[in-house]
Amino acid sequence: MEGKENDEAKADSIDNIALFNEGDRYGLAGGKFIVRYDGKDTVVPLTPDTDDENVYFADKAVYVSDGVTGVAYGDAAEPESPVMVLMGRDKGKTWDSFKVPDTKAGDYEQKYMGFTTRDNGWLLLAGGTSTGHQQNRIFQTADGAERPVMR
């Protein structure tokens, strides 16, 4: 890429290394799932069923940046329910929720999410290995998951 396109790509990219130094964090506090942006706590609209962060976040993917925040999760009590994604683009003021197509929460013990720009991201769903094989699926979005499907 050259010229204006290259400048726009640089401006839209997310510095993943800087994410560790910016103070944007997530965790459980007072029975709520919170994300901290610039030192201020914002409540994520999911209700924790435990106060143990290791247990609660074990089956979730959480991605936090100034440009986009995402949480991929499933309902452990209903393993046939779809994997869900909760997305925020305004530091927790509003959230969008959608189902990941053709998935069952019980099939994917591990979830990983990342974004290289506000629009370009990915979601990796990984199953357990107890049966000697592992089912993995990768979803990609080029529109910041604005539409209710990751492709």
N, CA, C and O of each residue as an XYZ file, in Angstrom:
604
protein
N       0.849     -1.175      0.000
C       0.000      0.000      0.000
C       0.892      1.234      0.000
O       1.973      1.243      0.589
N       0.424      2.246     -0.657
C       1.196      3.469     -0.714
C       0.306      4.668     -0.430
O      -0.920      4.592     -0.517
N       0.951      5.775     -0.089
C       0.264      7.057      0.030
C      -0.844      7.065      1.049
O      -0.679      6.590      2.172
N      -1.999      7.617      0.643
C      -3.138      7.823      1.539
C      -3.656      6.521      2.139
O      -3.991      6.469      3.322
N      -3.723      5.453      1.312
C      -4.221      4.166      1.813
C      -3.349      3.668      2.967
O      -3.866      3.182      3.973
N      -2.031      3.790      2.822
C      -1.118      3.340      3.864
C      -1.312      4.155      5.144
O      -1.317      3.593      6.239
N      -1.472      5.472      5.015
C      -1.703      6.328      6.181
C      -2.998      5.960      6.879
O      -3.044      5.922      8.109
N      -4.065      5.685      6.112
C      -5.350      5.307      6.700
C      -5.238      3.970      7.413
O      -5.810      3.797      8.489
N      -4.514      3.023      6.834
C      -4.347      1.704      7.466
C      -3.625      1.851      8.793
O      -4.005      1.217      9.777
N      -2.585      2.683      8.833
C      -1.862      2.894     10.086
C      -2.765      3.529     11.135
O      -2.711      3.158     12.307
N      -3.589      4.478     10.724
C      -4.464      5.176     11.673
C      -5.536      4.251     12.226
O      -5.968      4.421     13.366
N      -5.977      3.265     11.429
C      -7.033      2.365     11.861
C      -6.518      1.158     12.627
O      -7.303      0.468     13.278
N      -5.222      0.886     12.567
C      -4.704     -0.317     13.217
C      -4.717     -0.146     14.736
O      -4.649      0.967     15.258
N      -4.804     -1.257     15.412
C      -4.794     -1.272     16.870
C      -3.439     -1.792     17.312
O      -3.009     -2.855     16.866
N      -2.775     -1.072     18.164
C      -1.480     -1.471     18.677
C      -1.696     -2.471     19.806
O      -1.885     -2.083     20.959
N      -1.667     -3.768     19.468
C      -1.953     -4.807     20.459
C      -0.937     -4.826     21.591
O      -1.296     -5.179     22.714
N       0.301     -4.466     21.345
C       1.303     -4.442     22.408
C       0.964     -3.352     23.417
O       1.128     -3.550     24.621
N       0.495     -2.210     22.940
C       0.175     -1.099     23.834
C      -1.018     -1.414     24.730
O      -1.198     -0.765     25.761
N      -1.825     -2.383     24.361
C      -3.001     -2.709     25.166
C      -2.608     -3.094     26.587
O      -3.369     -2.846     27.522
N      -1.451     -3.688     26.763
C      -1.024     -4.117     28.084
C      -0.589     -2.949     28.966
O      -0.506     -3.091     30.185
N      -0.315     -1.811     28.365
C       0.208     -0.675     29.111
C      -0.811      0.430     29.329
O      -0.507      1.402     30.020
N      -1.978      0.323     28.781
C      -2.935      1.417     28.792
C      -3.860      1.424     30.000
O      -4.601      2.388     30.191
N      -3.841      0.395     30.809
C      -4.718      0.381     31.972
C      -6.116     -0.126     31.682
O      -6.971     -0.108     32.567
N      -6.371     -0.579     30.456
C      -7.666     -1.180     30.134
C      -7.629     -2.619     30.632
O      -6.836     -3.431     30.158
N      -8.490     -2.922     31.586
C      -8.489     -4.241     32.203
C      -9.923     -4.733     32.368
O     -10.881     -3.974     32.215
N     -10.048     -6.013     32.683
C     -11.361     -6.566     32.983
C     -11.248     -7.495     34.169
O     -10.164     -7.974     34.503
N     -12.385     -7.743     34.801
C     -12.401     -8.634     35.952
C     -13.772     -8.659     36.586
O     -14.745     -8.171     36.010
N     -13.844     -9.229     37.773
C     -15.080     -9.269     38.541
C     -14.925     -8.351     39.747
O     -13.886     -8.341     40.406
N     -15.961     -7.589     40.024
C     -15.959     -6.694     41.187
C     -17.391     -6.519     41.666
O     -18.271     -6.155     40.887
N     -17.622     -6.777     42.938
C     -18.959     -6.601     43.499
C     -20.023     -7.433     42.816
O     -21.165     -6.991     42.694
N     -19.673     -8.634     42.364
C     -20.637     -9.511     41.710
C     -20.958     -9.104     40.283
O     -21.956     -9.555     39.720
N     -20.118     -8.248     39.686
C     -20.349     -7.785     38.316
C     -19.093     -7.985     37.482
O     -17.975     -7.977     37.996
N     -19.306     -8.165     36.179
C     -18.226     -8.247     35.202
C     -17.942     -6.812     34.791
O     -18.814     -6.133     34.248
N     -16.718     -6.346     35.049
C     -16.388     -4.956     34.739
C     -15.212     -4.891     33.767
O     -14.345     -5.765     33.738
N     -15.216     -3.820     32.973
C     -14.074     -3.468     32.129
C     -13.659     -2.078     32.563
O     -14.501     -1.199     32.747
N     -12.369     -1.880     32.725
C     -11.849     -0.573     33.133
C     -11.239      0.105     31.911
O     -10.301     -0.405     31.298
N     -11.791      1.257     31.575
C     -11.259      2.094     30.510
C     -10.741      3.374     31.145
O     -11.486      4.063     31.841
N      -9.487      3.699     30.916
C      -8.904      4.947     31.413
C      -9.168      5.157     32.906
O      -9.418      6.280     33.342
N      -9.113      4.077     33.683
C      -9.286      4.184     35.121
C     -10.724      4.195     35.609
O     -10.956      4.299     36.813
N     -11.703      4.090     34.703
C     -13.116      4.091     35.097
C     -13.733      2.731     34.793
O     -13.563      2.189     33.701
N     -14.460      2.184     35.782
C     -15.100      0.886     35.618
C     -16.415      1.012     34.860
O     -17.209      1.919     35.109
N     -16.631      0.087     33.934
C     -17.873     -0.006     33.176
C     -18.394     -1.428     33.343
O     -17.625     -2.383     33.232
N     -19.676     -1.581     33.605
C     -20.275     -2.901     33.799
C     -20.618     -3.513     32.441
O     -21.258     -2.882     31.600
N     -20.177     -4.752     32.249
C     -20.520     -5.524     31.058
C     -21.847     -6.219     31.345
O     -22.005     -6.805     32.416
N     -22.809     -6.171     30.416
C     -24.138     -6.735     30.697
C     -24.214     -8.262     30.660
O     -25.034     -8.831     29.941
N     -23.362     -8.912     31.431
C     -23.417    -10.352     31.661
C     -23.379    -10.557     33.164
O     -22.629     -9.874     33.861
N     -24.173    -11.484     33.671
C     -24.246    -11.703     35.111
C     -23.375    -12.888     35.511
O     -23.675    -14.025     35.147
N     -22.299    -12.636     36.256
C     -21.429    -13.731     36.694
C     -22.167    -14.678     37.643
O     -22.990    -14.247     38.451
N     -21.861    -15.973     37.533
C     -22.459    -16.966     38.419
C     -21.480    -17.398     39.511
O     -21.755    -18.330     40.267
N     -20.336    -16.715     39.587
C     -19.316    -17.008     40.591
C     -18.491    -15.744     40.834
O     -18.491    -14.824     40.016
N     -17.790    -15.712     41.971
C     -16.865    -14.619     42.244
C     -15.431    -15.006     41.886
O     -14.517    -14.190     42.005
N     -15.237    -16.236     41.451
C     -13.909    -16.739     41.106
C     -13.593    -16.380     39.653
O     -14.165    -16.956     38.727
N     -12.684    -15.430     39.461
C     -12.351    -14.964     38.109
C     -11.800    -16.088     37.238
O     -12.119    -16.161     36.051
N     -10.976    -16.967     37.813
C     -10.411    -18.063     37.021
C     -11.503    -18.962     36.466
O     -11.429    -19.385     35.312
N     -12.496    -19.252     37.257
C     -13.599    -20.099     36.817
C     -14.470    -19.346     35.806
O     -14.803    -19.884     34.750
N     -14.837    -18.106     36.129
C     -15.752    -17.344     35.275
C     -15.175    -17.081     33.885
O     -15.887    -17.207     32.889
N     -13.909    -16.722     33.806
C     -13.324    -16.368     32.514
C     -12.709    -17.551     31.775
O     -12.212    -17.378     30.662
N     -12.728    -18.748     32.360
C     -12.110    -19.920     31.745
C     -12.700    -20.257     30.382
O     -11.977    -20.734     29.508
N     -13.996    -20.022     30.178
C     -14.631    -20.396     28.915
C     -15.057    -19.171     28.096
O     -15.936    -19.268     27.239
N     -14.433    -18.026     28.362
C     -14.769    -16.803     27.640
C     -13.547    -16.238     26.935
O     -12.421    -16.406     27.401
N     -13.768    -15.576     25.825
C     -12.729    -14.776     25.185
C     -13.077    -13.330     25.463
O     -14.217    -12.915     25.258
N     -12.109    -12.557     25.929
C     -12.331    -11.143     26.205
C     -11.244    -10.346     25.502
O     -10.055    -10.624     25.657
N     -11.662     -9.357     24.732
C     -10.723     -8.474     24.040
C     -11.094     -7.045     24.397
O     -12.243     -6.640     24.222
N     -10.123     -6.270     24.901
C     -10.390     -4.899     25.331
C      -9.397     -3.953     24.665
O      -8.184     -4.147     24.753
N      -9.923     -2.933     24.000
C      -9.096     -1.846     23.469
C      -9.948     -0.584     23.462
O     -11.152     -0.645     23.714
N      -9.342      0.541     23.179
C     -10.111      1.784     23.090
C     -11.107      1.742     21.937
O     -12.179      2.340     22.022
N     -10.758      1.033     20.853
C     -11.606      1.016     19.670
C     -12.716     -0.007     19.684
O     -13.795      0.236     19.143
N     -12.461     -1.150     20.297
C     -13.455     -2.226     20.279
C     -13.238     -3.124     21.499
O     -12.105     -3.386     21.905
N     -14.339     -3.583     22.065
C     -14.304     -4.546     23.153
C     -15.231     -5.691     22.781
O     -16.357     -5.463     22.340
N     -14.766     -6.909     22.957
C     -15.587     -8.062     22.617
C     -15.489     -9.147     23.674
O     -14.449     -9.324     24.308
N     -16.593     -9.876     23.856
C     -16.642    -11.014     24.765
C     -17.356    -12.142     24.030
O     -18.487    -11.967     23.577
N     -16.713    -13.285     23.910
C     -17.351    -14.478     23.354
C     -17.610    -15.419     24.518
O     -16.734    -15.639     25.355
N     -18.815    -15.972     24.568
C     -19.192    -16.803     25.710
C     -20.265    -17.794     25.297
O     -20.848    -17.685     24.218
N     -20.515    -18.751     26.156
C     -21.579    -19.724     25.950
C     -22.295    -19.964     27.262
O     -21.788    -19.614     28.327
N     -23.459    -20.553     27.189
C     -24.240    -20.851     28.384
C     -23.936    -22.285     28.811
O     -24.437    -23.240     28.218
N     -23.107    -22.424     29.850
C     -22.692    -23.750     30.313
C     -23.880    -24.608     30.731
O     -23.834    -25.832     30.609
N     -24.937    -23.979     31.221
C     -26.126    -24.727     31.654
C     -26.926    -25.255     30.460
O     -27.714    -26.190     30.599
N     -26.719    -24.656     29.298
C     -27.421    -25.087     28.083
C     -26.404    -25.321     26.975
O     -26.233    -24.459     26.113
N     -25.719    -26.476     26.977
C     -24.647    -26.734     26.011
C     -25.108    -26.736     24.555
O     -24.278    -26.594     23.657
N     -26.398    -26.892     24.298
C     -26.904    -26.869     22.921
C     -27.145    -25.449     22.418
O     -27.399    -25.249     21.230
N     -27.066    -24.453     23.317
C     -27.280    -23.063     22.916
C     -26.075    -22.577     22.106
O     -24.981    -23.120     22.255
N     -26.257    -21.563     21.250
C     -25.141    -21.092     20.422
C     -24.107    -20.307     21.222
O     -24.401    -19.778     22.294
N     -22.896    -20.240     20.685
C     -21.881    -19.338     21.225
C     -22.369    -17.926     20.923
O     -22.883    -17.656     19.837
N     -22.205    -17.034     21.883
C     -22.656    -15.652     21.744
C     -21.456    -14.709     21.755
O     -20.414    -15.025     22.328
N     -21.610    -13.557     21.122
C     -20.588    -12.513     21.142
C     -21.256    -11.216     21.555
O     -22.318    -10.855     21.048
N     -20.621    -10.527     22.476
C     -21.076     -9.218     22.952
C     -20.024     -8.216     22.507
O     -18.847     -8.379     22.830
N     -20.419     -7.182     21.772
C     -19.476     -6.210     21.220
C     -19.812     -4.798     21.677
O     -20.978     -4.408     21.736
N     -18.775     -4.047     21.996
C     -18.915     -2.638     22.335
C     -17.883     -1.831     21.564
O     -16.743     -2.268     21.412
N     -18.267     -0.667     21.079
C     -17.353      0.178     20.310
C     -17.218      1.576     20.907
O     -16.570      2.445     20.323
N     -17.833      1.790     22.077
C     -17.830      3.133     22.674
C     -17.493      3.077     24.164
O     -18.101      3.765     24.984
N     -16.513      2.244     24.489
C     -16.048      2.076     25.869
C     -17.175      1.716     26.839
O     -17.244      2.247     27.947
N     -18.046      0.819     26.415
C     -19.047      0.259     27.307
C     -20.341      1.029     27.455
O     -21.169      0.679     28.295
N     -20.538      2.071     26.661
C     -21.810      2.802     26.752
C     -22.940      1.985     26.147
O     -24.052      1.974     26.677
N     -22.665      1.303     25.045
C     -23.667      0.441     24.413
C     -23.000     -0.875     24.024
O     -21.795     -0.936     23.782
N     -23.808     -1.915     23.973
C     -23.332     -3.247     23.628
C     -24.276     -3.870     22.615
O     -25.489     -3.670     22.687
N     -23.725     -4.627     21.667
C     -24.503     -5.408     20.714
C     -24.211     -6.875     20.975
O     -23.069     -7.253     21.232
N     -25.244     -7.693     20.909
C     -25.096     -9.116     21.156
C     -25.576     -9.884     19.932
O     -26.578     -9.517     19.318
N     -24.867    -10.947     19.579
C     -25.330    -11.780     18.483
C     -24.844    -13.215     18.649
O     -23.894    -13.494     19.382
N     -25.521    -14.111     17.949
C     -25.188    -15.532     17.964
C     -24.146    -15.812     16.893
O     -24.192    -15.240     15.804
N     -23.207    -16.694     17.210
C     -22.262    -17.167     16.204
C     -22.963    -18.314     15.481
O     -23.356    -19.293     16.115
N     -23.123    -18.205     14.169
C     -23.925    -19.191     13.436
C     -23.372    -20.609     13.509
O     -22.160    -20.828     13.517
N     -24.285    -21.553     13.562
C     -23.954    -22.976     13.508
C     -22.956    -23.418     14.583
O     -22.037    -24.189     14.306
N     -23.144    -22.926     15.805
C     -22.281    -23.338     16.912
C     -23.132    -23.812     18.081
O     -24.295    -23.435     18.221
N     -22.526    -24.641     18.911
C     -23.129    -25.069     20.169
C     -22.121    -24.776     21.261
O     -20.962    -25.181     21.165
N     -22.549    -24.078     22.292
C     -21.648    -23.664     23.373
C     -20.894    -24.852     23.975
O     -19.720    -24.724     24.323
N     -21.551    -25.990     24.100
C     -20.928    -27.156     24.706
C     -19.810    -27.770     23.874
O     -19.033    -28.574     24.390
N     -19.711    -27.407     22.591
C     -18.675    -27.968     21.719
C     -17.337    -27.245     21.832
O     -16.318    -27.753     21.365
N     -17.331    -26.059     22.450
C     -16.120    -25.226     22.428
C     -15.748    -24.760     23.828
O     -16.325    -23.806     24.350
N     -14.777    -25.442     24.432
C     -14.330    -25.105     25.789
C     -13.492    -23.835     25.814
O     -13.504    -23.099     26.801
N     -12.767    -23.577     24.734
C     -11.869    -22.422     24.695
C     -12.280    -21.476     23.575
O     -12.703    -21.892     22.497
N     -12.139    -20.181     23.875
C     -12.478    -19.148     22.907
C     -11.388    -18.092     22.933
O     -10.898    -17.714     23.998
N     -11.013    -17.622     21.756
C      -9.991    -16.586     21.629
C     -10.493    -15.548     20.639
O     -11.099    -15.897     19.626
N     -10.242    -14.266     20.927
C     -10.717    -13.201     20.066
C      -9.626    -12.141     19.927
O      -8.874    -11.883     20.867
N      -9.549    -11.536     18.754
C      -8.601    -10.462     18.541
C      -9.035     -9.567     17.406
O      -9.815     -9.974     16.545
N      -8.537     -8.359     17.403
C      -8.804     -7.398     16.338
C      -7.498     -6.744     15.933
O      -6.678     -6.406     16.786
N      -7.301     -6.565     14.632
C      -6.131     -5.843     14.135
C      -6.487     -4.403     13.798
O      -5.615     -3.535     13.773
N      -7.759     -4.146     13.540
C      -8.296     -2.795     13.369
C      -9.682     -2.801     13.997
O     -10.134     -3.841     14.476
N     -10.369     -1.650     14.005
C     -11.738     -1.620     14.539
C     -12.674     -2.534     13.750
O     -13.672     -3.011     14.289
N     -12.364     -2.778     12.495
C     -13.234     -3.570     11.635
C     -12.778     -5.008     11.430
O     -13.613     -5.897     11.259
N     -11.491     -5.250     11.444
C     -10.954     -6.565     11.120
C     -10.617     -7.343     12.386
O      -9.729     -6.971     13.153
N     -11.351     -8.431     12.580
C     -11.148     -9.238     13.768
C     -11.383    -10.707     13.499
O     -11.788    -11.099     12.405
N     -11.122    -11.509     14.510
C     -11.283    -12.947     14.385
C     -11.739    -13.544     15.709
O     -11.529    -12.969     16.778
N     -12.356    -14.686     15.613
C     -12.788    -15.457     16.768
C     -12.404    -16.904     16.510
O     -12.778    -17.476     15.486
N     -11.660    -17.496     17.432
C     -11.284    -18.905     17.345
C     -12.038    -19.652     18.427
O     -11.973    -19.286     19.600
N     -12.749    -20.691     18.040
C     -13.444    -21.569     18.983
C     -12.739    -22.919     18.948
O     -12.542    -23.491     17.875
N     -12.357    -23.432     20.120
C     -11.619    -24.683     20.198
C     -12.315    -25.636     21.157
O     -12.676    -25.264     22.274
N     -12.495    -26.858     20.708
C     -13.118    -27.878     21.535
C     -12.102    -28.575     22.411
O     -10.899    -28.344     22.290
N     -12.587    -29.425     23.289
C     -11.711    -30.192     24.161
C     -11.024    -31.313     23.403
O     -11.415    -31.655     22.287
N      -9.999    -31.879     24.020
C      -9.242    -32.951     23.366
C      -9.457    -34.303     24.029
O      -8.690    -35.235     23.784
N     -10.465    -34.426     24.848
C     -10.657    -35.667     25.606
C     -10.980    -36.868     24.726
O     -10.769    -38.004     25.151
N     -11.474    -36.657     23.537
C     -11.806    -37.781     22.658
C     -10.696    -38.080     21.656
O     -10.898    -38.863     20.728
N      -9.526    -37.467     21.833
C      -8.412    -37.737     20.947
C      -8.362    -36.860     19.715
O      -7.461    -37.001     18.887
N      -9.312    -35.963     19.585
C      -9.274    -34.993     18.493
C      -9.853    -33.674     19.003
O     -10.506    -33.628     20.046
N      -9.604    -32.616     18.258
C     -10.076    -31.303     18.690
C     -10.759    -30.603     17.519
O     -10.190    -30.480     16.434
N     -11.977    -30.151     17.756
C     -12.714    -29.413     16.742
C     -12.434    -27.927     16.921
O     -12.684    -27.371     17.991
N     -11.920    -27.284     15.885
C     -11.628    -25.852     15.925
C     -12.365    -25.148     14.788
O     -12.528    -25.696     13.699
N     -12.802    -23.929     15.065
C     -13.438    -23.110     14.024
C     -12.933    -21.690     14.163
O     -12.773    -21.177     15.271
N     -12.686    -21.066     13.034
C     -12.237    -19.676     13.016
C     -13.258    -18.862     12.248
O     -13.664    -19.222     11.143
N     -13.668    -17.747     12.860
C     -14.582    -16.805     12.230
C     -13.841    -15.492     12.042
O     -13.010    -15.109     12.866
N     -14.149    -14.816     10.960
C     -13.484    -13.545     10.668
C     -14.534    -12.490     10.380
O     -15.578    -12.785      9.797
N     -14.257    -11.255     10.790
C     -15.138    -10.149     10.465
C     -14.314     -9.039      9.817
O     -13.172     -8.790     10.201
N     -14.902     -8.390      8.847
C     -14.254     -7.247      8.190
C     -15.089     -5.983      8.394
O     -14.779     -4.930      7.836
N     -16.155     -6.092      9.202
C     -17.007     -4.920      9.448
C     -17.187     -4.665     10.947
O     -18.175     -4.061     11.367
N     -16.224     -5.129     11.747
C     -16.285     -4.907     13.186
C     -17.457     -5.620     13.825
O     -17.910     -5.226     14.900
N     -17.955     -6.664     13.182
C     -19.109     -7.430     13.655
C     -20.339     -6.543     13.752
O     -21.197     -6.756     14.610
N     -20.429     -5.533     12.860
C     -21.606     -4.657     12.848
C     -22.869     -5.455     12.525
O     -23.931     -5.215     13.101
N     -22.745     -6.390     11.616
C     -23.874     -7.266     11.293
C     -23.831     -8.471     12.217
O     -22.757     -8.826     12.702
N     -24.949     -9.101     12.473
C     -24.975    -10.176     13.462
C     -24.396    -11.512     12.984
O     -24.914    -12.573     13.331
N     -23.336    -11.462     12.198
C     -22.637    -12.686     11.813
C     -21.160    -12.367     11.669
O     -20.793    -11.308     11.160
N     -20.315    -13.284     12.119
C     -18.890    -13.160     11.848
C     -18.604    -14.093     10.693
O     -19.070    -15.233     10.688
N     -17.856    -13.636      9.725
C     -17.566    -14.462      8.537
C     -16.117    -14.812      8.479
O     -15.685    -15.500      7.554
